[in-house]
Amino acid sequence: MTHPATSLHTNEFSRRANSYLKHNIIQEQVVKKLIQNIKTKPKNILDLGCGAGAVYHEINWEIDKFTGIDQAKNMCTLHPRDKKVILLEQNFENENLLKNLGHFDIVISSSALQWANDIEKLIENISKITDNIAFALFCDGTFNAIYTLTKMPNFLPNSKHLLKILKKYFHIKHEKIIYRLNFKDNISKFRYIKQSGVSGGERKLTLTQTKSLIKNYPHTYLEFEVLFVWGKKI
Ligand SMILES: C[S@@+](CC[C@H](N)C(=O)[O-])C[C@H]1O[C@@H](n2cnc3c(N)ncnc32)[C@H](O)[C@@H]1O
C-alpha cells in the first residue's frame, strides 16, 4: 500500500520530535500495553521506528542488546544511549539492512508500522530474522469521523487485512482497541493531530476543508484504532 504522505511524514517526525513527546498520550498507553504482554524476557531486541525510546524505556528485564531503527534523525537524538544500544538512522523497509542485522529474539514495533509502504513485504522480511514479534499499529478506524466527513482517502492499514498477512508467518494473539481522547474544543483536536505524528493525512486538507472540519466535527473526542499483535513463527 502506498500513501502520498509517506515522504512527508519522516521529515515531520524530525521537525516535530520535541513536540511529539508532549502529544503522544495514546502512543504512551499503547507501548505500555504492548511491552507488558511480552512474557518471554527476550535478550536481543530489534525495535522498528524506535523514535525517542518509548519501547526501550518500558523494558524492565535484563537485556544483552537493543537495536533501534528510525529514519528521523531528531527522534534518534532523543533516544537513550548506552553500551547495549545500537541506533540505526535508516529506513526499516530497507531489505538489505534487515538481512544483514542477524537474528533477533524478538522484533518489536510500537506506533510505527502503519507508515510502511509495503507492509506485506516488510512482515515477510521480519519473519526471516526473528521467531517472535510484538507489534502495535494504528489502523484505518483512526480518525474515522474525519475521513467520513472529508471523504479523504484513508491510507492507514486495515486490521483484518493485516491479520491475514501476519497469520501467513506467525501464530498470533491479537487485540484491537479503540481509544477515545476527549478535547475541550475542535481547534485543540486538530492541533493534537498535527503535533502527535499519528496522521500524515491531515496535511492534504485545504484551508476551507480544515475550517469546515473544525466547525462541523461531530464528537468531543478523537478516536484511534490500534491493533496489538504478539506472535511466534509458524
Ligand atoms: C509515532 S512514532 C513512534 C515512536 C516510538 N516507537 C513510540 O512508541 O513512541 C513513529 C516513528 O517511526 C519512524 N518511522 C516511520 N516510518 C519509518 C521507516 N520507514 N523507517 C524508519 N523509521 C520510520 C518515525 O520516524 C517515528 O519516529
The ligand as an SDF file (V2000), in Angstrom:
LIG
                    3D

 27 29  0  0  0  0  0  0  0  0999 V2000
    4.6420    7.6360   16.1060 C   0  0  0  0  0  0  0  0  0  0  0  0
    6.4050    7.4370   16.2040 S   0  0  0  0  0  0  0  0  0  0  0  0
    6.5550    6.1270   17.3910 C   0  0  0  0  0  0  0  0  0  0  0  0
    7.8840    6.1540   18.1030 C   0  0  0  0  0  0  0  0  0  0  0  0
    8.0190    5.1440   19.2460 C   0  0  0  0  0  0  0  0  0  0  0  0
    8.0440    3.7680   18.7690 N   0  0  0  0  0  0  0  0  0  0  0  0
    6.8910    5.3430   20.2530 C   0  0  0  0  0  0  0  0  0  0  0  0
    6.1500    4.3820   20.5100 O   0  0  0  0  0  0  0  0  0  0  0  0
    6.7740    6.4630   20.7920 O   0  0  0  0  0  0  0  0  0  0  0  0
    6.7980    6.6050   14.6700 C   0  0  0  0  0  0  0  0  0  0  0  0
    8.3070    6.5500   14.3760 C   0  0  0  0  0  0  0  0  0  0  0  0
    8.5240    5.6920   13.2720 O   0  0  0  0  0  0  0  0  0  0  0  0
    9.5300    6.2610   12.4510 C   0  0  0  0  0  0  0  0  0  0  0  0
    9.3750    5.7230   11.0930 N   0  0  0  0  0  0  0  0  0  0  0  0
    8.2630    5.7200   10.3230 C   0  0  0  0  0  0  0  0  0  0  0  0
    8.4810    5.0930    9.1530 N   0  0  0  0  0  0  0  0  0  0  0  0
    9.7810    4.6760    9.1860 C   0  0  0  0  0  0  0  0  0  0  0  0
   10.5990    3.9480    8.2770 C   0  0  0  0  0  0  0  0  0  0  0  0
   10.1270    3.5270    7.0940 N   0  0  0  0  0  0  0  0  0  0  0  0
   11.8740    3.6750    8.6390 N   0  0  0  0  0  0  0  0  0  0  0  0
   12.3630    4.0900    9.8370 C   0  0  0  0  0  0  0  0  0  0  0  0
   11.6270    4.7910   10.7390 N   0  0  0  0  0  0  0  0  0  0  0  0
   10.3550    5.0720   10.4260 C   0  0  0  0  0  0  0  0  0  0  0  0
    9.2860    7.7570   12.5400 C   0  0  0  0  0  0  0  0  0  0  0  0
   10.4380    8.4890   12.1980 O   0  0  0  0  0  0  0  0  0  0  0  0
    8.8890    7.9090   14.0160 C   0  0  0  0  0  0  0  0  0  0  0  0
    9.9870    8.1810   14.8470 O   0  0  0  0  0  0  0  0  0  0  0  0
  1  2  1  0
  2  3  1  0
  2 10  1  0
  3  4  1  0
  4  5  1  0
  5  6  1  0
  5  7  1  0
  7  8  2  0
  7  9  1  0
 10 11  1  0
 11 12  1  0
 11 26  1  0
 12 13  1  0
 13 14  1  0
 13 24  1  0
 14 15  1  0
 14 23  1  0
 15 16  2  0
 16 17  1  0
 17 18  1  0
 17 23  2  0
 18 19  1  0
 18 20  2  0
 20 21  1  0
 21 22  2  0
 22 23  1  0
 24 25  1  0
 24 26  1  0
 26 27  1  0
M  CHG  2   2   1   9  -1
M  END
$$$$
